Amino acid sequence: MSKARSRARRLAMQGLYEWQMSDNAPSIILKTCLAEQNIKNVDTEYLQELLLTIPKKQSELDSAFQSYLDRSVKDIDPIELAILRLATYELLFRIDVPYRVVINEAIELAKVFGAEAGHKFVNGILDKVAAEVRKTELGASRDVDKST
């Protein structure tokens, strides 16, 4: 399941990038993606959720990480912005996905698609968002770390 989710995240990030750059409707982007991409090992339900829901929650997602930025949202590299929105969505609304998985997946996407140091930027922002919205999970994780 995790590889299928990773592939869904990758396609969702690419779709979000297209949406940000072209302003094409997410439903059209999804339809094109499903028709043109190899979706054999992709969690298509998750892809659909991400690609159709994140644009609807854009302002809420942007607000969740805006205060941790050293620039405005419109000045963020579009790839990194798509990754931040995707990961922030998961941190806020998919608490079934552990925060470490969310951050690690985002870092990997940034390493592959982002600017040279983009993964460090993404990691720094998402660490702060996770500390704010996943306090209970982070606290439990730190308690486990201390006991080992």
N, CA, C and O atoms as a GROMACS GRO file, in nm:
protein
  592
    1MET      N    1   0.083  -0.121   0.000
    1MET     CA    2   0.000   0.000   0.000
    1MET      C    3   0.086   0.126   0.000
    1MET      O    4   0.050   0.225  -0.064
    2SER      N    5   0.199   0.125   0.070
    2SER     CA    6   0.277   0.248   0.082
    2SER      C    7   0.338   0.291  -0.051
    2SER      O    8   0.345   0.411  -0.079
    3LYS      N    9   0.384   0.195  -0.133
    3LYS     CA   10   0.438   0.233  -0.264
    3LYS      C   11   0.327   0.291  -0.352
    3LYS      O   12   0.350   0.386  -0.426
    4ALA      N   13   0.209   0.235  -0.342
    4ALA     CA   14   0.095   0.286  -0.418
    4ALA      C   15   0.058   0.427  -0.372
    4ALA      O   16   0.020   0.513  -0.452
    5ARG      N   17   0.070   0.451  -0.242
    5ARG     CA   18   0.045   0.585  -0.187
    5ARG      C   19   0.154   0.682  -0.232
    5ARG      O   20   0.125   0.796  -0.268
    6SER      N   21   0.279   0.636  -0.231
    6SER     CA   22   0.389   0.722  -0.276
    6SER      C   23   0.368   0.763  -0.422
    6SER      O   24   0.388   0.879  -0.458
    7ARG      N   25   0.328   0.669  -0.503
    7ARG     CA   26   0.302   0.700  -0.645
    7ARG      C   27   0.184   0.796  -0.658
    7ARG      O   28   0.185   0.885  -0.743
    8ALA      N   29   0.083   0.779  -0.573
    8ALA     CA   30  -0.031   0.871  -0.575
    8ALA      C   31   0.014   1.012  -0.538
    8ALA      O   32  -0.029   1.109  -0.600
    9ARG      N   33   0.098   1.023  -0.437
    9ARG     CA   34   0.150   1.154  -0.396
    9ARG      C   35   0.229   1.220  -0.510
    9ARG      O   36   0.214   1.339  -0.537
   10ARG      N   37   0.311   1.140  -0.574
   10ARG     CA   38   0.393   1.193  -0.685
   10ARG      C   39   0.304   1.249  -0.797
   10ARG      O   40   0.327   1.360  -0.845
   11LEU      N   41   0.204   1.172  -0.837
   11LEU     CA   42   0.114   1.218  -0.943
   11LEU      C   43   0.029   1.337  -0.895
   11LEU      O   44   0.001   1.428  -0.972
   12ALA      N   45  -0.011   1.334  -0.769
   12ALA     CA   46  -0.088   1.446  -0.714
   12ALA      C   47  -0.004   1.573  -0.714
   12ALA      O   48  -0.054   1.680  -0.749
   13MET      N   49   0.122   1.561  -0.673
   13MET     CA   50   0.210   1.678  -0.672
   13MET      C   51   0.224   1.734  -0.814
   13MET      O   52   0.219   1.856  -0.833
   14GLN      N   53   0.242   1.647  -0.912
   14GLN     CA   54   0.254   1.692  -1.049
   14GLN      C   55   0.124   1.757  -1.097
   14GLN      O   56   0.126   1.858  -1.169
   15GLY      N   57   0.011   1.700  -1.057
   15GLY     CA   58  -0.118   1.759  -1.092
   15GLY      C   59  -0.140   1.893  -1.026
   15GLY      O   60  -0.194   1.986  -1.087
   16LEU      N   61  -0.099   1.904  -0.900
   16LEU     CA   62  -0.112   2.032  -0.829
   16LEU      C   63  -0.024   2.138  -0.893
   16LEU      O   64  -0.062   2.255  -0.904
   17TYR      N   65   0.095   2.097  -0.934
   17TYR     CA   66   0.184   2.190  -1.004
   17TYR      C   67   0.116   2.239  -1.133
   17TYR      O   68   0.116   2.359  -1.161
   18GLU      N   69   0.060   2.148  -1.208
   18GLU     CA   70  -0.010   2.188  -1.332
   18GLU      C   71  -0.126   2.283  -1.300
   18GLU      O   72  -0.146   2.382  -1.370
   19TRP      N   73  -0.201   2.252  -1.196
   19TRP     CA   74  -0.315   2.337  -1.158
   19TRP      C   75  -0.266   2.478  -1.122
   19TRP      O   76  -0.326   2.577  -1.163
   20GLN      N   77  -0.158   2.486  -1.045
   20GLN     CA   78  -0.104   2.616  -1.005
   20GLN      C   79  -0.055   2.696  -1.126
   20GLN      O   80  -0.072   2.817  -1.132
   21MET      N   81   0.007   2.627  -1.222
   21MET     CA   82   0.068   2.695  -1.335
   21MET      C   83  -0.032   2.729  -1.446
   21MET      O   84  -0.017   2.830  -1.514
   22SER      N   85  -0.133   2.644  -1.463
   22SER     CA   86  -0.225   2.661  -1.576
   22SER      C   87  -0.364   2.706  -1.535
   22SER      O   88  -0.439   2.760  -1.616
   23ASP      N   89  -0.398   2.683  -1.410
   23ASP     CA   90  -0.532   2.709  -1.359
   23ASP      C   91  -0.637   2.619  -1.426
   23ASP      O   92  -0.756   2.650  -1.426
   24ASN      N   93  -0.591   2.506  -1.484
   24ASN     CA   94  -0.686   2.407  -1.537
   24ASN      C   95  -0.763   2.347  -1.420
   24ASN      O   96  -0.712   2.340  -1.308
   25ALA      N   97  -0.883   2.305  -1.446
   25ALA     CA   98  -0.966   2.246  -1.342
   25ALA      C   99  -0.903   2.117  -1.291
   25ALA      O  100  -0.860   2.034  -1.371
   26PRO      N  101  -0.896   2.098  -1.158
   26PRO     CA  102  -0.839   1.975  -1.103
   26PRO      C  103  -0.906   1.848  -1.158
   26PRO      O  104  -0.840   1.747  -1.178
   27SER      N  105  -1.036   1.854  -1.182
   27SER     CA  106  -1.106   1.736  -1.235
   27SER      C  107  -1.056   1.699  -1.374
   27SER      O  108  -1.046   1.581  -1.407
   28ILE      N  109  -1.024   1.799  -1.455
   28ILE     CA  110  -0.970   1.774  -1.590
   28ILE      C  111  -0.828   1.719  -1.578
   28ILE      O  112  -0.791   1.625  -1.650
   29ILE      N  113  -0.748   1.776  -1.489
   29ILE     CA  114  -0.612   1.728  -1.468
   29ILE      C  115  -0.614   1.582  -1.422
   29ILE      O  116  -0.536   1.500  -1.470
   30LEU      N  117  -0.705   1.550  -1.331
   30LEU     CA  118  -0.717   1.412  -1.282
   30LEU      C  119  -0.755   1.319  -1.396
   30LEU      O  120  -0.696   1.212  -1.413
   31LYS      N  121  -0.854   1.358  -1.473
   31LYS     CA  122  -0.900   1.274  -1.584
   31LYS      C  123  -0.785   1.248  -1.683
   31LYS      O  124  -0.767   1.135  -1.729
   32THR      N  125  -0.709   1.352  -1.715
   32THR     CA  126  -0.595   1.338  -1.806
   32THR      C  127  -0.489   1.247  -1.744
   32THR      O  128  -0.433   1.160  -1.812
   33CYS      N  129  -0.462   1.266  -1.618
   33CYS     CA  130  -0.362   1.186  -1.547
   33CYS      C  131  -0.400   1.038  -1.551
   33CYS      O  132  -0.317   0.953  -1.583
   34LEU      N  133  -0.525   1.008  -1.519
   34LEU     CA  134  -0.570   0.869  -1.517
   34LEU      C  135  -0.565   0.806  -1.655
   34LEU      O  136  -0.541   0.686  -1.668
   35ALA      N  137  -0.587   0.887  -1.758
   35ALA     CA  138  -0.586   0.836  -1.895
   35ALA      C  139  -0.444   0.819  -1.951
   35ALA      O  140  -0.418   0.727  -2.028
   36GLU      N  141  -0.353   0.909  -1.911
   36GLU     CA  142  -0.221   0.912  -1.975
   36GLU      C  143  -0.109   0.849  -1.894
   36GLU      O  144  -0.006   0.811  -1.951
   37GLN      N  145  -0.125   0.837  -1.764
   37GLN     CA  146  -0.017   0.784  -1.679
   37GLN      C  147  -0.037   0.634  -1.657
   37GLN      O  148  -0.148   0.582  -1.668
   38ASN      N  149   0.073   0.566  -1.626
   38ASN     CA  150   0.065   0.426  -1.586
   38ASN      C  151   0.018   0.424  -1.441
   38ASN      O  152   0.095   0.456  -1.350
   39ILE      N  153  -0.105   0.388  -1.420
   39ILE     CA  154  -0.163   0.392  -1.285
   39ILE      C  155  -0.179   0.252  -1.227
   39ILE      O  156  -0.255   0.232  -1.132
   40LYS      N  157  -0.107   0.156  -1.284
   40LYS     CA  158  -0.118   0.017  -1.239
   40LYS      C  159  -0.094   0.004  -1.089
   40LYS      O  160  -0.171  -0.063  -1.020
   41ASN      N  161   0.011   0.064  -1.039
   41ASN     CA  162   0.046   0.052  -0.897
   41ASN      C  163   0.028   0.184  -0.823
   41ASN      O  164   0.114   0.224  -0.744
   42VAL      N  165  -0.082   0.251  -0.849
   42VAL     CA  166  -0.112   0.379  -0.787
   42VAL      C  167  -0.241   0.366  -0.706
   42VAL      O  168  -0.338   0.306  -0.752
   43ASP      N  169  -0.242   0.422  -0.586
   43ASP     CA  170  -0.364   0.429  -0.506
   43ASP      C  171  -0.449   0.541  -0.567
   43ASP      O  172  -0.438   0.657  -0.528
   44THR      N  173  -0.533   0.503  -0.662
   44THR     CA  174  -0.608   0.604  -0.739
   44THR      C  175  -0.712   0.677  -0.653
   44THR      O  176  -0.743   0.793  -0.679
   45GLU      N  177  -0.765   0.609  -0.554
   45GLU     CA  178  -0.860   0.678  -0.465
   45GLU      C  179  -0.790   0.790  -0.389
   45GLU      O  180  -0.845   0.899  -0.372
   46TYR      N  181  -0.669   0.762  -0.344
   46TYR     CA  182  -0.592   0.863  -0.270
   46TYR      C  183  -0.551   0.976  -0.363
   46TYR      O  184  -0.560   1.094  -0.326
   47LEU      N  185  -0.508   0.942  -0.482
   47LEU     CA  186  -0.474   1.042  -0.583
   47LEU      C  187  -0.593   1.134  -0.607
   47LEU      O  188  -0.578   1.257  -0.608
   48GLN      N  189  -0.709   1.076  -0.626
   48GLN     CA  190  -0.830   1.155  -0.650
   48GLN      C  191  -0.859   1.247  -0.532
   48GLN      O  192  -0.888   1.365  -0.551
   49GLU      N  193  -0.852   1.194  -0.412
   49GLU     CA  194  -0.876   1.276  -0.292
   49GLU      C  195  -0.781   1.396  -0.289
   49GLU      O  196  -0.823   1.510  -0.270
   50LEU      N  197  -0.652   1.368  -0.307
   50LEU     CA  198  -0.552   1.475  -0.299
   50LEU      C  199  -0.573   1.580  -0.407
   50LEU      O  200  -0.576   1.700  -0.379
   51LEU      N  201  -0.589   1.535  -0.529
   51LEU     CA  202  -0.595   1.628  -0.641
   51LEU      C  203  -0.725   1.708  -0.644
   51LEU      O  204  -0.726   1.822  -0.691
   52LEU      N  205  -0.833   1.652  -0.595
   52LEU     CA  206  -0.960   1.724  -0.598
   52LEU      C  207  -0.987   1.805  -0.472
   52LEU      O  208  -1.061   1.903  -0.476
   53THR      N  209  -0.927   1.766  -0.359
   53THR     CA  210  -0.956   1.834  -0.232
   53THR      C  211  -0.858   1.947  -0.202
   53THR      O  212  -0.899   2.052  -0.153
   54ILE      N  213  -0.731   1.927  -0.231
   54ILE     CA  214  -0.631   2.028  -0.196
   54ILE      C  215  -0.661   2.164  -0.258
   54ILE      O  216  -0.651   2.265  -0.188
   55PRO      N  217  -0.696   2.172  -0.386
   55PRO     CA  218  -0.728   2.305  -0.441
   55PRO      C  219  -0.845   2.374  -0.369
   55PRO      O  220  -0.846   2.497  -0.355
   56LYS      N  221  -0.941   2.296  -0.324
   56LYS     CA  222  -1.056   2.352  -0.252
   56LYS      C  223  -1.015   2.408  -0.115
   56LYS      O  224  -1.078   2.501  -0.064
   57LYS      N  225  -0.910   2.352  -0.058
   57LYS     CA  226  -0.863   2.393   0.075
   57LYS      C  227  -0.737   2.478   0.068
   57LYS      O  228  -0.667   2.495   0.168
   58GLN      N  229  -0.708   2.532  -0.048
   58GLN     CA  230  -0.584   2.606  -0.070
   58GLN      C  231  -0.560   2.714   0.034
   58GLN      O  232  -0.451   2.720   0.093
   59SER      N  233  -0.657   2.799   0.059
   59SER     CA  234  -0.633   2.910   0.152
   59SER      C  235  -0.611   2.860   0.295
   59SER      O  236  -0.528   2.916   0.367
   60GLU      N  237  -0.682   2.756   0.336
   60GLU     CA  238  -0.663   2.698   0.469
   60GLU      C  239  -0.524   2.635   0.481
   60GLU      O  240  -0.457   2.650   0.584
   61LEU      N  241  -0.482   2.566   0.377
   61LEU     CA  242  -0.349   2.503   0.378
   61LEU      C  243  -0.239   2.608   0.380
   61LEU      O  244  -0.144   2.598   0.458
   62ASP      N  245  -0.252   2.707   0.293
   62ASP     CA  246  -0.152   2.814   0.288
   62ASP      C  247  -0.142   2.885   0.423
   62ASP      O  248  -0.033   2.921   0.467
   63SER      N  249  -0.255   2.906   0.488
   63SER     CA  250  -0.256   2.972   0.619
   63SER      C  251  -0.182   2.890   0.724
   63SER      O  252  -0.123   2.946   0.816
   64ALA      N  253  -0.187   2.758   0.710
   64ALA     CA  254  -0.123   2.671   0.808
   64ALA      C  255   0.029   2.682   0.806
   64ALA      O  256   0.094   2.660   0.908
   65PHE      N  257   0.087   2.717   0.691
   65PHE     CA  258   0.233   2.728   0.686
   65PHE      C  259   0.284   2.869   0.659
   65PHE      O  260   0.404   2.892   0.664
   66GLN      N  261   0.196   2.964   0.630
   66GLN     CA  262   0.236   3.101   0.597
   66GLN      C  263   0.324   3.165   0.703
   66GLN      O  264   0.423   3.231   0.670
   67SER      N  265   0.290   3.146   0.829
   67SER     CA  266   0.365   3.215   0.936
   67SER      C  267   0.509   3.161   0.950
   67SER      O  268   0.592   3.225   1.016
   68TYR      N  269   0.538   3.047   0.890
   68TYR     CA  270   0.673   2.990   0.901
   68TYR      C  271   0.761   3.025   0.780
   68TYR      O  272   0.876   2.984   0.773
   69LEU      N  273   0.705   3.100   0.687
   69LEU     CA  274   0.777   3.137   0.565
   69LEU      C  275   0.859   3.263   0.586
   69LEU      O  276   0.825   3.349   0.668
   70ASP      N  277   0.968   3.274   0.512
   70ASP     CA  278   1.048   3.396   0.512
   70ASP      C  279   1.018   3.480   0.388
   70ASP      O  280   1.089   3.576   0.357
   71ARG      N  281   0.911   3.443   0.318
   71ARG     CA  282   0.865   3.514   0.197
   71ARG      C  283   0.716   3.488   0.182
   71ARG      O  284   0.658   3.411   0.259
   72SER      N  285   0.655   3.550   0.086
   72SER     CA  286   0.511   3.528   0.067
   72SER      C  287   0.489   3.397  -0.008
   72SER      O  288   0.580   3.346  -0.073
   73VAL      N  289   0.370   3.343   0.003
   73VAL     CA  290   0.335   3.218  -0.064
   73VAL      C  291   0.358   3.230  -0.215
   73VAL      O  292   0.406   3.136  -0.278
   74LYS      N  293   0.325   3.345  -0.272
   74LYS     CA  294   0.340   3.362  -0.418
   74LYS      C  295   0.486   3.362  -0.462
   74LYS      O  296   0.514   3.348  -0.581
   75ASP      N  297   0.579   3.378  -0.368
   75ASP     CA  298   0.722   3.378  -0.402
   75ASP      C  299   0.788   3.241  -0.384
   75ASP      O  300   0.908   3.227  -0.407
   76ILE      N  301   0.712   3.142  -0.342
   76ILE     CA  302   0.766   3.007  -0.326
   76ILE      C  303   0.774   2.941  -0.464
   76ILE      O  304   0.685   2.957  -0.548
   77ASP      N  305   0.881   2.866  -0.485
   77ASP     CA  306   0.894   2.787  -0.607
   77ASP      C  307   0.767   2.702  -0.624
   77ASP      O  308   0.723   2.639  -0.527
   78PRO      N  309   0.708   2.697  -0.743
   78PRO     CA  310   0.581   2.625  -0.763
   78PRO      C  311   0.586   2.476  -0.727
   78PRO      O  312   0.487   2.422  -0.679
   79ILE      N  313   0.698   2.412  -0.750
   79ILE     CA  314   0.710   2.270  -0.712
   79ILE      C  315   0.706   2.257  -0.560
   79ILE      O  316   0.633   2.174  -0.506
   80GLU      N  317   0.782   2.339  -0.492
   80GLU     CA  318   0.786   2.334  -0.346
   80GLU      C  319   0.651   2.374  -0.287
   80GLU      O  320   0.610   2.320  -0.184
   81LEU      N  321   0.582   2.466  -0.351
   81LEU     CA  322   0.449   2.504  -0.304
   81LEU      C  323   0.352   2.388  -0.317
   81LEU      O  324   0.273   2.362  -0.226
   82ALA      N  325   0.356   2.318  -0.429
   82ALA     CA  326   0.269   2.201  -0.447
   82ALA      C  327   0.299   2.096  -0.340
   82ALA      O  328   0.207   2.034  -0.286
   83ILE      N  329   0.426   2.075  -0.311
   83ILE     CA  330   0.465   1.977  -0.209
   83ILE      C  331   0.419   2.022  -0.071
   83ILE      O  332   0.368   1.941   0.006
   84LEU      N  333   0.437   2.150  -0.038
   84LEU     CA  334   0.392   2.201   0.092
   84LEU      C  335   0.241   2.186   0.108
   84LEU      O  336   0.194   2.148   0.215
   85ARG      N  337   0.167   2.218   0.003
   85ARG     CA  338   0.021   2.205   0.012
   85ARG      C  339  -0.020   2.059   0.030
   85ARG      O  340  -0.108   2.028   0.110
   86LEU      N  341   0.042   1.972  -0.044
   86LEU     CA  342   0.012   1.829  -0.034
   86LEU      C  343   0.042   1.776   0.106
   86LEU      O  344  -0.043   1.713   0.168
   87ALA      N  345   0.160   1.802   0.156
   87ALA     CA  346   0.200   1.752   0.287
   87ALA      C  347   0.119   1.818   0.399
   87ALA      O  348   0.081   1.751   0.496
   88THR      N  349   0.092   1.946   0.386
   88THR     CA  350   0.012   2.014   0.489
   88THR      C  351  -0.129   1.957   0.493
   88THR      O  352  -0.187   1.942   0.600
   89TYR      N  353  -0.183   1.927   0.377
   89TYR     CA  354  -0.315   1.862   0.372
   89TYR      C  355  -0.310   1.731   0.451
   89TYR      O  356  -0.398   1.705   0.533
   90GLU      N  357  -0.209   1.651   0.427
   90GLU     CA  358  -0.200   1.523   0.498
   90GLU      C  359  -0.182   1.544   0.648
   90GLU      O  360  -0.242   1.472   0.727
   91LEU      N  361  -0.100   1.641   0.687
   91LEU     CA  362  -0.080   1.667   0.829
   91LEU      C  363  -0.210   1.711   0.897
   91LEU      O  364  -0.239   1.671   1.010
   92LEU      N  365  -0.289   1.792   0.827
   92LEU     CA  366  -0.412   1.844   0.886
   92LEU      C  367  -0.529   1.746   0.880
   92LEU      O  368  -0.604   1.731   0.976
   93PHE      N  369  -0.545   1.680   0.766
   93PHE     CA  370  -0.669   1.606   0.741
   93PHE      C  371  -0.654   1.455   0.730
   93PHE      O  372  -0.754   1.383   0.728
   94ARG      N  373  -0.533   1.406   0.724
   94ARG     CA  374  -0.512   1.260   0.715
   94ARG      C  375  -0.427   1.215   0.833
   94ARG      O  376  -0.311   1.175   0.818
   95ILE      N  377  -0.487   1.224   0.951
   95ILE     CA  378  -0.412   1.189   1.071
   95ILE      C  379  -0.382   1.039   1.079
   95ILE      O  380  -0.306   0.995   1.165
   96ASP      N  381  -0.441   0.962   0.988
   96ASP     CA  382  -0.408   0.820   0.979
   96ASP      C  383  -0.268   0.799   0.921
   96ASP      O  384  -0.212   0.690   0.933
   97VAL      N  385  -0.214   0.902   0.858
   97VAL     CA  386  -0.079   0.894   0.802
   97VAL      C  387   0.017   0.956   0.904
   97VAL      O  388   0.003   1.074   0.936
   98PRO      N  389   0.112   0.880   0.955
   98PRO     CA  390   0.205   0.934   1.055
   98PRO      C  391   0.281   1.056   1.001
   98PRO      O  392   0.318   1.060   0.884
   99TYR      N  393   0.303   1.153   1.087
   99TYR     CA  394   0.367   1.277   1.043
   99TYR      C  395   0.505   1.251   0.983
   99TYR      O  396   0.545   1.321   0.890
  100ARG      N  397   0.578   1.153   1.035
  100ARG     CA  398   0.711   1.123   0.980
  100ARG      C  399   0.702   1.074   0.836
  100ARG      O  400   0.788   1.106   0.754
  101VAL      N  401   0.598   0.998   0.806
  101VAL     CA  402   0.577   0.951   0.669
  101VAL      C  403   0.547   1.070   0.579
  101VAL      O  404   0.603   1.081   0.470
  102VAL      N  405   0.460   1.159   0.624
  102VAL     CA  406   0.425   1.278   0.547
  102VAL      C  407   0.550   1.359   0.515
  102VAL      O  408   0.573   1.396   0.400
  103ILE      N  409   0.629   1.386   0.616
  103ILE     CA  410   0.748   1.470   0.596
  103ILE      C  411   0.852   1.398   0.509
  103ILE      O  412   0.910   1.460   0.420
  104ASN      N  413   0.876   1.272   0.534
  104ASN     CA  414   0.973   1.198   0.452
  104ASN      C  415   0.932   1.193   0.306
  104ASN      O  416   1.016   1.211   0.217
  105GLU      N  417   0.804   1.169   0.280
  105GLU     CA  418   0.756   1.164   0.142
  105GLU      C  419   0.772   1.301   0.075
  105GLU      O  420   0.811   1.310  -0.042
  106ALA      N  421   0.743   1.407   0.149
  106ALA     CA  422   0.757   1.543   0.094
  106ALA      C  423   0.903   1.573   0.063
  106ALA      O  424   0.933   1.632  -0.041
  107ILE      N  425   0.992   1.534   0.151
  107ILE     CA  426   1.135   1.557   0.129
  107ILE      C  427   1.182   1.483   0.003
  107ILE      O  428   1.256   1.538  -0.078
  108GLU      N  429   1.138   1.359  -0.012
  108GLU     CA  430   1.176   1.282  -0.131
  108GLU      C  431   1.125   1.347  -0.259
  108GLU      O  432   1.197   1.354  -0.358
  109LEU      N  433   1.002   1.395  -0.257
  109LEU     CA  434   0.948   1.465  -0.374
  109LEU      C  435   1.030   1.590  -0.405
  109LEU      O  436   1.060   1.620  -0.520
  110ALA      N  437   1.066   1.663  -0.300
  110ALA     CA  438   1.144   1.785  -0.319
  110ALA      C  439   1.284   1.754  -0.372
  110ALA      O  440   1.338   1.830  -0.452
  111LYS      N  441   1.343   1.644  -0.328
  111LYS     CA  442   1.474   1.606  -0.379
  111LYS      C  443   1.469   1.573  -0.528
  111LYS      O  444   1.560   1.607  -0.603
  112VAL      N  445   1.362   1.506  -0.570
  112VAL     CA  446   1.349   1.465  -0.710
  112VAL      C  447   1.308   1.582  -0.799
  112VAL      O  448   1.364   1.600  -0.908
  113PHE      N  449   1.212   1.662  -0.754
  113PHE     CA  450   1.152   1.763  -0.842
  113PHE      C  451   1.190   1.907  -0.808
  113PHE      O  452   1.181   1.994  -0.895
  114GLY      N  453   1.230   1.932  -0.686
  114GLY     CA  454   1.252   2.070  -0.642
  114GLY      C  455   1.390   2.124  -0.674
  114GLY      O  456   1.472   2.058  -0.736
  115ALA      N  457   1.412   2.245  -0.630
  115ALA     CA  458   1.542   2.310  -0.647
  115ALA      C  459   1.646   2.238  -0.562
  115ALA      O  460   1.612   2.152  -0.480
  116GLU      N  461   1.772   2.273  -0.581
  116GLU     CA  462   1.883   2.201  -0.516
  116GLU      C  463   1.866   2.187  -0.365
  116GLU      O  464   1.882   2.077  -0.311
  117ALA      N  465   1.834   2.294  -0.297
  117ALA     CA  466   1.816   2.289  -0.152
  117ALA      C  467   1.668   2.293  -0.113
  117ALA      O  468   1.635   2.319   0.003
  118GLY      N  469   1.582   2.268  -0.208
  118GLY     CA  470   1.438   2.275  -0.183
  118GLY      C  471   1.391   2.180  -0.075
  118GLY      O  472   1.300   2.212   0.001
  119HIS      N  473   1.454   2.063  -0.068
  119HIS     CA  474   1.411   1.966   0.034
  119HIS      C  475   1.437   2.018   0.175
  119HIS      O  476   1.362   1.986   0.267
  120LYS      N  477   1.542   2.097   0.193
  120LYS     CA  478   1.570   2.154   0.325
  120LYS      C  479   1.464   2.258   0.363
  120LYS      O  480   1.419   2.263   0.477
  121PHE      N  481   1.426   2.338   0.265
  121PHE     CA  482   1.320   2.438   0.287
  121PHE      C  483   1.189   2.368   0.324
  121PHE      O  484   1.126   2.403   0.424
  122VAL      N  485   1.150   2.269   0.245
  122VAL     CA  486   1.026   2.194   0.269
  122VAL      C  487   1.031   2.128   0.407
  122VAL      O  488   0.935   2.135   0.482
  123ASN      N  489   1.143   2.064   0.439
  123ASN     CA  490   1.158   1.998   0.569
  123ASN      C  491   1.141   2.097   0.683
  123ASN      O  492   1.070   2.069   0.780
  124GLY      N  493   1.206   2.212   0.674
  124GLY     CA  494   1.198   2.312   0.781
  124GLY      C  495   1.057   2.362   0.805
  124GLY      O  496   1.014   2.375   0.919
  125ILE      N  497   0.985   2.388   0.697
  125ILE     CA  498   0.847   2.436   0.710
  125ILE      C  499   0.757   2.327   0.767
  125ILE      O  500   0.680   2.351   0.860
  126LEU      N  501   0.767   2.206   0.711
  126LEU     CA  502   0.678   2.098   0.755
  126LEU      C  503   0.706   2.054   0.898
  126LEU      O  504   0.614   2.014   0.968
  127ASP      N  505   0.831   2.061   0.943
  127ASP     CA  506   0.861   2.031   1.084
  127ASP      C  507   0.783   2.124   1.175
  127ASP      O  508   0.729   2.082   1.277
  128LYS      N  509   0.777   2.251   1.138
  128LYS     CA  510   0.705   2.350   1.220
  128LYS      C  511   0.554   2.328   1.214
  128LYS      O  512   0.485   2.340   1.315
  129VAL      N  513   0.503   2.298   1.096
  129VAL     CA  514   0.359   2.270   1.083
  129VAL      C  515   0.323   2.146   1.166
  129VAL      O  516   0.224   2.146   1.239
  130ALA      N  517   0.403   2.042   1.154
  130ALA     CA  518   0.376   1.919   1.229
  130ALA      C  519   0.380   1.944   1.380
  130ALA      O  520   0.297   1.892   1.454
  131ALA      N  521   0.476   2.024   1.424
  131ALA     CA  522   0.485   2.056   1.567
  131ALA      C  523   0.360   2.127   1.616
  131ALA      O  524   0.320   2.113   1.732
  132GLU      N  525   0.299   2.203   1.528
  132GLU     CA  526   0.177   2.277   1.564
  132GLU      C  527   0.053   2.189   1.557
  132GLU      O  528  -0.029   2.190   1.650
  133VAL      N  529   0.036   2.113   1.449
  133VAL     CA  530  -0.091   2.042   1.428
  133VAL      C  531  -0.089   1.897   1.472
  133VAL      O  532  -0.195   1.834   1.479
  134ARG      N  533   0.028   1.843   1.501
  134ARG     CA  534   0.037   1.702   1.544
  134ARG      C  535   0.105   1.693   1.680
  134ARG      O  536   0.187   1.604   1.703
  135LYS      N  537   0.072   1.785   1.770
  135LYS     CA  538   0.138   1.792   1.901
  135LYS      C  539   0.130   1.661   1.977
  135LYS      O  540   0.230   1.616   2.034
  136THR      N  541   0.014   1.599   1.977
  136THR     CA  542  -0.004   1.474   2.051
  136THR      C  543   0.084   1.365   1.994
  136THR      O  544   0.152   1.293   2.068
  137GLU      N  545   0.084   1.351   1.862
  137GLU     CA  546   0.166   1.249   1.796
  137GLU      C  547   0.315   1.273   1.819
  137GLU      O  548   0.391   1.180   1.846
  138LEU      N  549   0.358   1.398   1.807
  138LEU     CA  550   0.498   1.430   1.830
  138LEU      C  551   0.537   1.403   1.975
  138LEU      O  552   0.646   1.352   2.002
  139GLY      N  553   0.450   1.438   2.068
  139GLY     CA  554   0.477   1.412   2.208
  139GLY      C  555   0.491   1.265   2.237
  139GLY      O  556   0.582   1.224   2.310
  140ALA      N  557   0.404   1.183   2.180
  140ALA     CA  558   0.412   1.038   2.198
  140ALA      C  559   0.540   0.984   2.136
  140ALA      O  560   0.603   0.894   2.193
  141SER      N  561   0.577   1.037   2.022
  141SER     CA  562   0.699   0.994   1.955
  141SER      C  563   0.822   1.028   2.039
  141SER      O  564   0.914   0.947   2.050
  142ARG      N  565   0.822   1.144   2.098
  142ARG     CA  566   0.937   1.185   2.181
  142ARG      C  567   0.944   1.100   2.307
  142ARG      O  568   1.053   1.068   2.354
  143ASP      N  569   0.826   1.064   2.362
  143ASP     CA  570   0.824   0.978   2.480
  143ASP      C  571   0.883   0.841   2.448
  143ASP      O  572   0.958   0.785   2.528
  144VAL      N  573   0.850   0.786   2.332
  144VAL     CA  574   0.904   0.658   2.288
  144VAL      C  575   1.054   0.669   2.269
  144VAL      O  576   1.130   0.581   2.310
  145ASP      N  577   1.098   0.777   2.205
  145ASP     CA  578   1.242   0.798   2.182
  145ASP      C  579   1.319   0.802   2.314
  145ASP      O  580   1.429   0.748   2.322
  146LYS      N  581   1.262   0.863   2.416
  146LYS     CA  582   1.329   0.875   2.545
  146LYS      C  583   1.341   0.740   2.614
  146LYS      O  584   1.439   0.713   2.683
  147SER      N  585   1.239   0.655   2.595
  147SER     CA  586   1.237   0.525   2.665
  147SER      C  587   1.324   0.420   2.598
  147SER      O  588   1.348   0.314   2.657
  148THR      N  589   1.370   0.446   2.477
  148THR     CA  590   1.454   0.346   2.407
  148THR      C  591   1.601   0.372   2.424
  148THR      O  592   1.683   0.296   2.372
   0.00000   0.00000   0.00000
